[in-house]
């Protein structure tokens, strides 16, 4: 899983965002990134806000624990999830129905 990495007490996710999708969902691995479909358009930061809101709901954590550290104007983003281990991140993403191979 090249898209997931522990960085001290936090976890870093590399994601590829597909804006304007018909339904918000985690699609699966896309190269060395996790592909996330978002219904919002990539205009005025709407896709970024929707990505944070979706991940917050999917992982069952507060939005304030999620930050886009790189890729604010790109489909390729690096997300930091504060105070979460890689194991917990995998478990919470797997609960969404995502099939993750170790």
C-alpha positions, 0 to 999 in steps of 0.5 A: 500500500504505497498510498498509506504511510505513518508519519509519527502519530499521524497517517498520510494518505495519497489520494486521487480525487475524481470530482463530479462523480454521480456518487461519493465513494472510495473506488480503490487503488489507482496506481500508488494512490487511493481513488476517491470519487466526489460529487462536488465540482473542482471549483472554488475549493468545493471538491477539497471541502467535499473530500474532507467531509467524505473522508471524515464521514467514511472514517468516522472522525472529526473533520478537524483531524483531516488536512490536505497538505499537498495538492490543493489545486490538483486531483493528486492530493496528500491528506494528513489524518491527525493522531491515527495509526496506519492500522486504524486507518486501514480498519476504518477504510475497510469498514466502508467496503474497500477491499485492501490487500496487505 
